[in-house]
Amino acid sequence: MKKLILAFSLLFSASFAFSQAGVCGQFHKKYCGQEEDGKTDKAWMYNAQSKSGLFNQGMTSKIRCVIYKGMDYKISVCCETVLGDKLNYKIFDARTNELLFDNASAQNAQSFEFQSTSTRQLIIEVSVPHGATEQDKHKPVDAACVGLLILHKVTDKQGFSQY
């Protein structure tokens, strides 16, 4: 009987976790895309470290990601709240905890591009604002889907080419 109860509780937990992931699923792919003039830049490639999640309003969460030398990165965040343009995020060096970027000091830019001169780990901290959310029977009223889209491409060669 104990095994049956344990199995049922594990199944319920897995089902609940799956349903929570399903609420926001691929939110970052759909809403954080970098489309300009109806076209996407084909040079940028999707980075598998991108994530979506269901966040309570006022919540702060961190994610660790690896960036590689010789690559350009574009990090975009988006949120379904009305205050989505006020979504805050910071990028830290994981080893030194040095603050590398804070969108609050960059007019709340929801996208940031940079070139990596070394391979290292970053910590991206996202803070969700308070605001109105769309009604959805699958999530609490005070929760919102948040997306973190990471794109990468090989850094373009700069300067004179070899002769």
C-alpha positions in Angstrom: 0.0 0.0 0.0 2.9 2.4 0.8 4.4 1.7 -2.6 1.2 2.4 -4.3 0.8 5.7 -2.5 4.4 6.6 -3.2 4.0 5.7 -6.9 0.8 7.8 -7.1 2.4 10.8 -5.4 5.4 10.6 -7.8 3.1 10.4 -10.8 1.0 13.3 -9.5 4.2 15.4 -9.0 5.5 14.6 -12.4 2.2 15.4 -14.0 2.0 18.7 -12.1 5.5 19.7 -13.1 4.8 18.8 -16.7 1.5 20.8 -16.8 3.4 23.8 -15.3 6.0 23.6 -18.0 3.2 23.2 -20.6 1.6 26.5 -19.5 4.6 28.6 -20.7 6.3 25.9 -22.8 8.1 27.6 -25.7 7.0 31.1 -24.7 10.5 32.4 -25.4 10.5 31.2 -29.0 7.1 32.7 -29.8 7.3 36.1 -28.0 11.0 37.0 -27.5 12.0 36.6 -31.2 14.1 39.3 -32.8 12.1 40.1 -35.9 12.7 43.4 -37.6 10.7 44.5 -40.6 9.0 41.1 -40.7 12.3 39.3 -41.3 14.7 37.4 -39.0 18.4 37.6 -39.3 19.4 34.1 -40.6 22.9 34.4 -39.1 21.6 34.1 -35.5 21.1 30.5 -34.3 18.9 29.4 -31.5 20.8 28.5 -28.3 19.5 25.5 -26.3 20.2 27.3 -23.1 17.1 29.5 -23.8 14.2 29.0 -21.3 10.6 29.8 -20.5 8.9 29.6 -17.1 5.9 30.5 -15.0 6.9 33.2 -12.6 5.0 34.8 -9.7 4.9 38.6 -10.0 7.7 40.3 -8.1 9.8 37.1 -8.3 13.5 37.1 -9.1 15.2 34.0 -10.6 18.7 33.1 -11.9 20.0 30.9 -14.6 23.6 29.9 -15.4 24.7 29.7 -19.0 28.0 29.1 -20.8 29.2 31.5 -23.5 32.1 30.7 -25.9 35.1 32.6 -27.2 34.7 33.9 -30.8 30.9 34.0 -30.6 28.4 36.9 -30.7 25.4 36.6 -28.4 21.9 38.2 -28.3 20.0 37.8 -25.1 16.3 38.8 -25.1 13.8 38.7 -22.3 10.0 39.0 -22.5 7.0 38.7 -20.2 3.3 38.6 -20.8 2.5 41.2 -18.3 1.3 44.6 -19.4 4.6 45.9 -17.8 6.6 43.5 -19.9 8.8 46.4 -21.2 9.9 46.9 -17.6 11.1 43.4 -17.1 14.5 43.7 -15.4 17.5 41.5 -16.0 21.2 41.6 -15.0 24.1 39.6 -16.4 26.9 38.6 -14.0 30.2 36.8 -14.5 29.6 33.5 -12.6 33.2 33.2 -11.3 33.8 36.8 -10.1 30.1 37.9 -9.6 31.0 41.1 -11.5 27.9 42.9 -12.9 28.4 42.9 -16.7 25.1 44.4 -17.8 21.9 45.8 -16.1 19.1 46.7 -18.4 17.8 49.2 -15.8 20.8 51.4 -16.7 20.1 50.9 -20.4 16.6 52.3 -20.8 15.1 48.9 -19.9 16.4 47.4 -23.1 14.8 44.0 -23.5 17.6 42.8 -25.8 21.4 42.9 -25.4 24.1 42.0 -27.9 27.7 41.3 -27.1 30.8 39.6 -28.3 32.6 37.0 -26.2 36.4 37.3 -26.0 36.7 34.3 -23.7 34.8 31.1 -22.8 33.1 31.6 -19.4 29.9 31.1 -17.4 27.4 33.8 -16.9 24.5 34.2 -14.5 21.4 35.9 -15.8 19.1 37.2 -13.2 15.5 38.1 -14.2 13.1 40.1 -12.1 9.4 40.0 -12.9 7.4 43.2 -12.3 3.9 43.4 -10.8 1.2 44.0 -13.3 -1.9 42.8 -15.0 -1.8 39.3 -16.7 -4.1 37.7 -19.2 -6.7 35.4 -17.7 -5.7 31.8 -18.2 -7.4 28.8 -16.5 -4.1 27.0 -16.3 -2.2 29.4 -14.0 -2.8 31.6 -11.0 -3.9 35.2 -11.7 -0.7 36.7 -10.2 1.6 34.6 -12.4 3.2 35.4 -15.7 5.1 33.5 -18.4 8.6 34.8 -18.8 10.9 34.0 -21.7 14.7 34.2 -22.0 15.9 33.8 -25.6 19.6 33.3 -26.2 20.8 33.5 -29.8 24.4 33.1 -31.0 26.5 33.3 -34.1 30.2 33.1 -35.1 31.8 36.5 -34.7 32.4 38.3 -38.0 36.0 38.7 -39.0 37.1 42.3 -38.5 39.8 44.4 -40.0 41.9 43.6 -43.1 41.6 40.1 -44.5 44.8 38.2 -45.1 46.5 38.6 -48.5 
